[in-house]
Amino acid sequence: MIGPEGKFAAATLAKIFTSPGQQILFDATRRAFQRFLVSRGQLVSGSEAGRFSSLLEAYRRHLLEMRGLAIATVDQHLATAKYFLAYASDASLRDLSQQTVEAFVVAEGRRLKRQSLQHTVARLRAFLRFCYDRNELGERLDAIDAPRTYRGESPPRALAWKLVQDLLRSIDRSDAAGLRDHAILWLMAHYGLRPSEIVTLTLASIDWQAKTLRVEQCKTRSVLILPLADKALRMLKSYLRRGRPASSHPELFLRLRAPEGPLKHTAICDLYKKHSRRSGLPLDGSCSYDLRHSFAMRLLDRGVGIKLIGDLLGHRTLESTCVYLRLQTTALRGVALPLPAQDDGLERRSA
């Protein structure tokens, strides 16, 4: 596990910090330990560790130039490829077998949900096809079974707005961490921002004169200009004055522990879990994305059109937005057909 001079290979950390029952906590610890190793120069990066840097660079260019994927999506593909290569590091690419690929998928299935595993398998298939086309593999290995999922089997979960307000009020804002976390969750709840959009906000994203917030929507590669209400401006000013550390980094939200730098999107999920647990509210099983879903439901309840809601959420198609209609039970009851009247004759015959 530990390399020369006490260094760690980046890919081995995921194997060390694993727990079937508490994977979220273990992931948070792994990321903290990884940042510590980076600050001490004890983390061996992919380019230092192995033999695949040129292959991964070629794959990155392929994803960007040939497939035209967004940078965030490319990063996810590369992360899966690096993780797989580290898992199979004992063998050369020419010697890889279907058994090794299946063992990797089984190991991932122990720590991921079906939906997440499906994405991992899709990215792994793409990488193995790329390797085969470059004649890096001795045989085709991209025929991988993926877990079956069904459209609409898990409708979006939306929290009641009162529960969202109670959660925000429960955050202790007496220190910098509380001010930062409150500002992050407040923006997610009131503007429906994704964690990946929160972490890309910079100081320049706020136009104090025009009272607007510029959001880079990573999925649609578009820019959304949102109006900032006076309450939002006061909240952001309070965070900047008392919560944000002095730093040369342009990002709006920063880590408060060394090494300094911008937050990762995974940290947003972790801080939501932390505050939902501390609040004592009935939030078991919820996640940070539920704030975004609650935002969509509030707009729907107020009669905002589906197209506008989709634009605000950064959806590519209306189909993605229409899933929220399934949660609007009041409206569904209004358009439901009445049950047919009971046949008295049939009732008498049954008696």
C-alpha positions in Angstrom: 0.0 0.0 0.0 2.8 2.4 0.9 5.4 3.2 -1.7 9.0 4.3 -1.4 9.8 7.2 1.0 6.5 6.7 2.8 4.5 7.8 -0.2 1.0 6.6 -1.0 -0.4 5.8 -4.5 -3.6 7.7 -5.0 -5.6 4.8 -6.2 -4.8 2.6 -3.1 -6.6 5.0 -0.8 -10.1 3.9 -2.0 -9.1 0.3 -1.1 -8.0 1.3 2.4 -10.9 3.5 3.3 -13.9 1.2 2.6 -16.8 0.1 4.8 -20.0 -1.5 3.6 -22.0 0.2 6.4 -20.5 3.7 6.7 -19.0 4.4 3.3 -20.0 8.1 3.4 -18.0 8.7 6.6 -15.1 6.7 5.2 -15.1 8.7 1.9 -14.9 11.9 3.9 -12.0 10.6 5.9 -10.2 9.5 2.7 -10.6 12.9 1.1 -9.2 14.6 4.2 -6.3 12.2 4.3 -5.7 12.7 0.6 -5.5 16.5 1.0 -3.0 16.0 3.9 -0.8 13.8 1.8 -0.9 16.3 -1.1 0.2 19.1 1.3 3.1 17.0 2.5 4.1 15.8 -0.9 3.4 12.2 0.0 0.7 11.4 -2.5 1.9 9.8 -5.7 -0.1 11.2 -8.6 -1.2 9.1 -11.6 1.5 10.6 -13.8 4.2 9.6 -11.2 2.7 6.2 -10.3 2.4 4.6 -13.5 2.8 3.6 -17.0 -0.5 4.9 -18.2 -0.1 8.7 -18.3 0.2 8.9 -22.1 -2.8 6.6 -22.5 -4.9 8.7 -20.2 -3.9 11.9 -21.9 -4.8 10.5 -25.2 -8.2 9.4 -23.7 -8.7 12.8 -22.3 -8.2 14.4 -25.8 -10.5 11.8 -27.3 -13.3 12.6 -24.9 -12.9 16.4 -25.4 -12.2 16.6 -29.1 -13.9 13.6 -30.6 -16.9 13.1 -28.3 -17.2 16.7 -27.3 -18.0 16.0 -23.6 -18.1 18.6 -20.9 -15.0 19.0 -18.8 -16.8 17.8 -15.7 -17.9 14.7 -17.6 -14.4 14.1 -18.9 -13.1 14.2 -15.3 -15.6 11.5 -14.3 -14.5 9.3 -17.2 -10.8 9.8 -16.3 -11.5 9.1 -12.6 -13.1 5.8 -13.5 -10.3 4.9 -15.9 -7.6 5.7 -13.3 -9.4 3.7 -10.6 -9.7 0.7 -12.8 -6.1 0.8 -14.0 -5.0 1.0 -10.3 -7.2 -1.9 -9.5 -5.7 -4.0 -12.3 -2.1 -2.5 -11.9 -0.5 -6.0 -11.3 -1.2 -6.9 -15.0 -0.3 -5.2 -18.2 -3.1 -4.1 -20.5 -2.4 -6.8 -23.0 -2.9 -9.4 -20.3 -6.1 -8.1 -18.9 -9.0 -10.6 -18.8 -12.7 -10.5 -18.6 -12.4 -12.0 -15.1 -10.4 -8.9 -13.9 -13.0 -6.6 -15.3 -15.9 -8.5 -13.7 -14.0 -8.6 -10.4 -13.7 -4.8 -10.5 -17.4 -4.3 -11.2 -18.3 -6.7 -8.3 -16.1 -4.7 -6.0 -17.6 -1.4 -7.1 -21.1 -2.9 -6.6 -20.4 -3.5 -2.9 -20.0 0.3 -2.3 -22.3 1.9 -4.9 -26.0 1.9 -5.5 -27.4 0.5 -8.7 -27.8 3.9 -10.4 -24.2 4.9 -9.6 -22.8 1.5 -10.6 -24.6 1.8 -14.0 -22.7 5.1 -14.7 -19.4 3.5 -13.6 -20.0 0.5 -16.0 -20.9 2.9 -18.9 -17.7 4.8 -18.3 -15.6 1.6 -18.1 -17.1 0.3 -21.3 -16.1 3.5 -23.1 -12.6 3.3 -21.8 -12.1 -0.3 -22.7 -13.5 0.3 -26.2 -11.0 3.1 -26.6 -8.1 0.9 -25.5 -9.2 -1.9 -27.9 -9.4 0.6 -30.8 -5.8 1.7 -30.0 -4.7 -2.0 -29.9 -3.8 -1.7 -26.2 -5.9 -4.8 -25.3 -5.5 -8.4 -26.5 -9.2 -8.9 -26.7 -12.4 -6.9 -26.5 -13.5 -6.5 -22.8 -16.3 -3.9 -23.0 -19.1 -6.5 -23.0 -20.0 -5.8 -19.3 -23.4 -6.4 -17.7 -24.8 -3.4 -16.0 -27.5 -3.4 -13.2 -31.0 -2.9 -14.5 -32.7 0.4 -13.6 -36.0 1.7 -14.7 -37.1 5.2 -15.6 -39.2 6.7 -12.8 -38.6 3.9 -10.3 -37.1 6.5 -7.9 -39.0 9.8 -8.2 -37.1 12.9 -6.9 -37.4 13.4 -3.2 -38.5 16.8 -2.1 -38.5 18.1 1.4 -41.4 20.1 2.8 -40.4 23.8 2.7 -41.0 24.1 6.5 -38.5 21.3 7.0 -36.0 23.1 4.8 -36.4 26.3 6.8 -36.0 24.4 10.0 -32.8 22.9 8.8 -31.3 26.2 7.8 -32.3 27.8 11.1 -30.7 24.9 13.0 -27.2 25.7 11.6 -25.0 27.4 14.2 -23.7 30.6 12.5 -21.4 31.7 15.4 -18.3 30.6 13.5 -16.9 30.7 10.0 -17.8 27.1 9.2 -21.4 27.6 10.1 -21.7 30.8 8.1 -20.2 29.1 5.1 -22.3 26.0 5.3 -25.5 28.1 5.9 -24.7 30.2 2.8 -24.2 27.1 0.7 -27.3 25.3 1.7 -29.3 28.5 1.5 -28.3 29.0 -2.1 -29.2 25.4 -2.9 -32.6 25.7 -1.3 -33.6 29.1 -2.7 -32.0 28.9 -6.2 -31.9 25.1 -6.9 -28.1 25.0 -7.5 -26.2 21.8 -7.9 -23.2 21.1 -5.7 -21.0 21.2 -8.8 -22.4 24.7 -9.5 -21.9 25.9 -5.9 -18.2 25.1 -6.0 -17.6 26.9 -9.3 -19.1 30.2 -7.9 -16.4 32.9 -7.6 -16.3 36.3 -6.0 -16.8 37.8 -9.5 -20.0 35.7 -9.8 -21.8 38.3 -7.6 -22.7 41.6 -9.3 -23.5 43.8 -6.3 -24.7 46.7 -8.4 -27.1 44.7 -10.6 -28.0 42.4 -7.7 -27.4 39.3 -9.7 -25.6 35.9 -9.4 -23.9 34.4 -12.4 -24.0 30.6 -12.4 -22.1 28.4 -14.8 -24.4 25.5 -15.5 -22.0 22.6 -16.2 -24.5 20.2 -17.7 -25.9 22.5 -20.3 -22.7 24.6 -20.7 -24.8 27.7 -20.3 -24.7 30.7 -18.1 -27.7 31.6 -15.9 -28.1 35.0 -14.4 -30.2 34.9 -11.2 -31.6 37.9 -9.4 -30.4 38.3 -5.8 -33.1 39.4 -3.3 -32.1 41.7 -0.5 -32.2 38.8 2.0 -29.7 36.9 -0.2 -27.4 39.9 -0.5 -27.4 40.3 3.3 -26.6 36.6 3.8 -23.7 36.7 1.3 -22.3 39.9 2.8 -22.4 38.4 6.3 -20.6 35.3 5.0 -17.9 37.3 3.2 -17.3 39.6 6.2 -17.2 37.0 9.0 -17.0 33.6 7.4 -14.7 33.6 4.3 -11.0 33.4 5.1 -8.6 35.9 3.4 -7.3 34.1 0.4 -5.9 34.6 -3.1 -8.3 31.9 -4.4 -11.2 33.4 -6.4 -13.7 30.8 -5.5 -16.6 31.9 -3.2 -16.5 28.9 -0.9 -13.2 27.7 0.5 -12.0 25.0 2.8 -11.4 26.2 6.3 -8.7 23.5 7.1 -5.3 23.2 5.6 -4.4 23.0 2.8 -6.5 26.0 1.8 -8.4 25.9 -1.5 -11.8 25.7 -3.0 -14.3 23.1 -1.9 -15.0 20.0 -3.9 -18.6 19.1 -4.8 -18.4 16.0 -2.6 -17.8 18.3 0.4 -21.2 19.8 -0.2 -22.9 16.4 0.2 -20.9 15.8 3.4 -21.7 19.1 5.1 -25.4 18.5 4.3 -25.2 15.1 6.0 -23.5 16.7 9.0 -26.0 19.4 9.5 -29.1 17.2 8.9 -27.8 14.8 11.5 -27.1 17.6 14.0 -30.5 19.2 13.5 -32.4 16.3 15.0 -35.0 16.7 12.2 -36.6 13.8 10.3 -34.1 13.9 7.5 -32.8 10.3 7.5 -32.2 9.1 3.9 -32.2 12.6 2.4 -29.3 14.2 0.6 -28.2 17.7 -0.5 -30.0 17.2 -3.9 -33.3 17.1 -2.0 -32.9 20.9 -1.5 -32.8 21.3 -5.2 -35.9 19.2 -5.6 -37.7 21.2 -2.9 -36.9 24.4 -4.9 -38.5 22.9 -8.0 -41.6 21.8 -6.1 -42.0 25.3 -4.6 -42.0 26.8 -8.1 -44.4 24.2 -9.3 -46.7 24.9 -6.3 -46.7 28.6 -7.3 -47.8 27.9 -10.8 -44.4 28.4 -12.6 -44.3 26.7 -16.0 -42.4 23.5 -16.5 -40.2 25.0 -19.2 -39.1 27.9 -16.9 -38.4 25.5 -14.1 -36.3 23.3 -16.4 -34.3 26.4 -17.5 -33.6 27.4 -14.0 -32.6 23.8 -13.0 -30.4 23.5 -16.1 -32.2 20.5 -17.6 -31.6 19.7 -21.3 -35.1 18.3 -21.9 -38.5 18.8 -20.5 -38.6 15.1 -19.8 -36.1 15.6 -17.0 -38.3 18.3 -15.5 -41.6 16.5 -15.8 -40.6 14.0 -13.2 -41.5 16.6 -10.6 -45.1 16.4 -11.8 -45.3 13.0 -10.2 -44.8 14.6 -6.8 -47.5 17.2 -7.4 -50.2 14.9 -5.9 -52.7 17.8 -5.4 -52.7 18.6 -9.1 -52.9 15.0 -10.1 -56.0 14.5 -7.9 -57.5 17.5 -9.7 -57.2 15.9 -13.1 -58.0 12.4 -12.1 -61.2 10.8 -13.5 -63.9 9.9 -11.0 -64.4 6.3 -10.1 -67.4 4.7 -12.0 -70.5 4.3 -10.0 -71.2 0.9 -8.6 -73.6 -1.3 -10.5 -76.6 -1.9 -8.1 -77.6 -5.0 -10.1 -74.2 -6.5 -9.8 -74.1 -5.7 -6.1 -77.4 -7.5 -5.6 -76.2 -10.6 -7.5 -73.1 -10.6 -5.4 -75.2 -10.6 -2.2 
